[in-house]
């Protein structure tokens, strides 16, 4: 009986900790109808960013098609750049601090390649501290940071696509294009 109370108490504390830190599940996002049949254009279709984007888009009920001609819209990743910048070196020259940065630029075009939403830029930065005796471990930590940043950026792309502003602009642009073609 005592174990059940302790387990219940720990579960309750865990729940309140998760709620208080702002934790929420990253689930489905509602996208405008033209974005629900999409082709992803990227130079690295098997990279971390593309895989994560595809996963998030599928959760949001987006049909990812295999060619641009089958799509209503194209999500084009124009660049995905990773960089690092030395921030500081300790007095003994043994500890270094780096800023790791990923910058992604994307746009959204119709099936014919006409730009509907101009280039959008998203960036993520993390600080990495390296001790001279932990150089190998810091390489793994940097890789982990880059993966986390790409996941964050992928979710940022999805959030931007789901915004009311983007949805409104895309629907208006496609309506104007259809009326011109009639």
Buried (B, 14 or more C-beta within 10 A) or exposed (E): EEEEEEEEEEEEEEEEEEEEEEEEEEEBBEBBEBBBBBBBBBEEEEBBBBBBBBEBBEEBEBEBBEEBEEBBBBBBBBEBEBEBEEEEEEEEEEBBBBEBBBBBBBBBBBBEEEEBBEEBEBEBEBEBBBEEEEEEEBEEBBEEBBBBBBBBBBBBBBBBBBBEEBBEBBBEBBEEBEEEEE
